[in-house]
Amino acid sequence: MKNLAIIIGIDKYQNASDLIACKNDAEIVYEIINKSKKYEDIIYINGENDHRKILKELEELKLRNENDEIGEIFFYFSGHGHSEDNELYYITSNTIFNKINSTSLKNSEMDILFRTLKPSICVKIIDACQSGISYIKDIDDGLLFQKAMNETKKEFEKCFFMFSSLKTQSSYVMEDNEMSYFTNSLVEALKNYNNQEYVKYSEISNYMADYFKNIGKQTPFFVTQTDMLDKFIDYNEEVVNFLQNINKQEIEKNKDTNETLKTQIEKKLELCATKDEAKELIDTIIDNFNFFSIDDKIINEYFEVKKEIDINLIELPNKKNIANWIYENKSELNLFAKTKLEELHKSKFYSIINLSETLYGNDKESNYEFEIMEKDFLNNIRITFTPKSLGLEKYEMDIVIVPSFSKLYVFLTFINNIPITWGDFQYDYMNEWSMKEFNIKSEINVEKFVKETYENFIKFCMDNLENMLGK
């Protein structure tokens, strides 16, 4: 019976921020996997890689092993992650977010590939920043991960999944930028049990749960469909020596600390924009939304288009998604915003989380108010399509901009309002808040973003209109 391992680390991105520690994370996990002697066939992909290369290697892995009896498939990924429409995506160097299905690794497609090999157990360890950068999704509403993982569980008799953070969180890098906290917790778990003959997956997850409970940061979660007795690796001499000698300060042995710090400072200063530069980009975004010409015949004939700049943020629907994101990322991203959240949500910890439970308990909606601190900036715009005649629905698009020294974070949602009486409408439902990053000093894609957003909004309106008329 053969065991297979796939280790992927992506640190360079064409359409997302680079992730400093991912390459080191994947290298350390590969060394542990390789030295364990447990896995007969290992795919190791690290650094800057596109989805085509990775899919080719995965297909070759399947062809090499499709006639063999497979005990375990071990999959590790360190990089950006994304979730949308009941799907999880592993972002590669060339991923384009408006073509994400054809330029990334889809969790469901990887499950299909793994299933063809009929493993006794499937293990996934995902160290991915999912909700903090690419996508915002409220754990109270969509339960996307639960749905996706429940679908995956159906594909395998036994499985064990470890994810680095909840949807409303980022996955953090340690202070020296050499390793993520999540992968470091895995290493520390292995060190903790190295006086034993072997270590079980359940022991690793329990140790990692205590690790994050003590340090805070993100909240990892685990999904399991095993008897909790499954072994990860045996402790041979090579593994023990490697674990004992891991020193994240020596990953780049010839690095001069002072020079590295100086380089990092210079890089950060180079990215920082002036207040005037930030205001100019914000005004450009707002103006593009405000003056965009809508040429859809149905919209223009049956709806009145209204554009409101700088609305009261209290009026925003489902504010907690943005408030939670600001709370989790304020220090890390130097955000010029604050929230009324006062309790550390990270303290509510689950070692094996039941995703059908809300993360934030019964907190009042007022706790999720947020405020943009820079008063000289416009920070939002609302576009509404109000029907000219009775009987049609009202559609709304809200855009909120959260600034920082180097980037603007633009949040976006589409809302459907149904008629409840003559001339009055009531909120029915909305899309999840999504988010787009803009580099203040180098952004050139504002017009394209606005055009694509309007196209998506009009499609949202047409889909809802057709659905309403079909009832």
KAFEN-V995873 format. One record per helix or strand. SS is the DSSP state (H for helix, E for strand). FROM is the first residue (numbers start at 1). TO is the last residue. Records with the same first field share a line. If there is no record, write none. Layout:
# KAFEN-V995873
SS = FROM-TO / FROM-TO
This chain:
# KAFEN-V995873
E = 2-10 / 41-47 / 70-84 / 87-90 / 105-106 / 121-129 / 135-135 / 159-163 / 173-173 / 180-180 / 198-200 / 221-225 / 231-234 / 303-309 / 335-335 / 337-339 / 370-372 / 380-387 / 394-404 / 407-421 / 424-430 / 434-439
H = 22-36 / 51-65 / 97-103 / 107-116 / 144-155 / 181-192 / 201-215 / 237-245 / 248-250 / 257-271 / 275-291 / 297-302 / 313-315 / 320-333 / 345-347 / 365-368 / 446-469
